[in-house]
């Protein structure tokens, strides 16, 4: 199915973007000027443009290492930008239709946590779906806010958590009128989108801020046929992983603000945890990637969406697999779907997602984003080619032919609704005891257990452990999911709160 341009043209904020200004990349240009000056370094980093670490130069290249420099007047300072970084952030705000943008070098984890620490303090309530990234719950541990979960529906076939239904959000608001913020995934790792416009409108009518995790939604800002972006929907803050679908270096991110937010306070919050030694490799990659998206993003993501749709059609024609897309949309728990996501249900060929993930990597030299109990995600973005898609489709067809087996005994659900007994912060800092995981049913968890990726906790501090959850954890471990978050490296024991 072709992904054709809409007759309505380019998205609203893009019409207002100053394209001529977007051709500039202030941080990148300042670095280029600095490189030509041949300044003698008596500052950090200690490798001194690579001269002190030739192995690093051999690995990364002289030009890369020579630009790994410290903050200085000509290059500005991320902690208090006044020149080139400030200008680059303004250009990013313009490109993304935001009032303000901040370059973040601690991954989108730092952006997410800055949003929550801005909106919430100890004792405040935040309404959110439970299928959030671990960075969200970590932020609750840090600030002491109390989560009010809007537990999503779970698709009975593919087993994944869906979006936030507006009726459930309203119910949570009415039951918790003192909530200070609502947190929304846009989209989820699997591509599911909630009705963000309606959630924002409802929240604002009750004086509640809306924070949006767009770790997987950079591209939403650059094509009108993709789901609505946080800034276009009127959300107060958004965390955007530029390094995922935007093309910048790993660990670089943006924090976007609407006009409703106190920027000076946000800057103070950012500087509570943001490094004072920001990497100019990351900063320049954000600057260059923003310019690329502003000038070419619409065309690029048109191509990405077309490739993903082509892949979906080809994989579904193989049979056995289910590459889902817009067909899931039901107007409520799945209000929209991000068609650039290539999420594939594998259980009907008798293989878990993690088993297909391992086969693709070990037997076909194909590295996909993740595999879990029932699904895989192949991340398609601006660097992919149609021949890569065809290689993936061919490998999946081969795996089906060679490895299909009976589906009996396979677990289906990726998400189990937890029972919250106490706040993450209280549980995390409570006195605990270490007991065998098989004996923990009925106890309150004092640590995290998750598969990473996607990094959505199976258990978080403060949640009741059930027999079903124990079985899910042990099954995930047995099937080879990458498990993390807990103290015992063998996952035979769990920390639980003392009775």
Secondary structure by P-SEA (a helix, b strand, c coil): cccccccccccccccccccccccccaaaaaaaaaaaaccccccccccccccccaaaaaaccaaaaaaccccccccccccccccaaaaaaaaaaaaacccbbbbbcccaaaaaaaaaaaaccccbbbbbbccccaaaaaaaaacbbbbbcccccccccccccccccaaaaaaaaaacccccbbbbbcccccccccaaaaaaaaaaaacbbbbbccccccccccccccccccccccccbbbbcccccccccccbbbbbbccccaaaaaaaaaaccccccccaaaaaaaaaaaaaaaacaaaaaaaaaaaaaaaaaaaaaaccccccccccccccccccccccccccccccccccaaaaaaaaaacccccccccccccccccccccccaaaaaaaaaaaaaaaacccccccccccccbbbbbbcccaaaaaacbbbbccccccccccccbbbbccccccccccccccccaaaaaaaaaaaaacccccccccccccbbbbccc
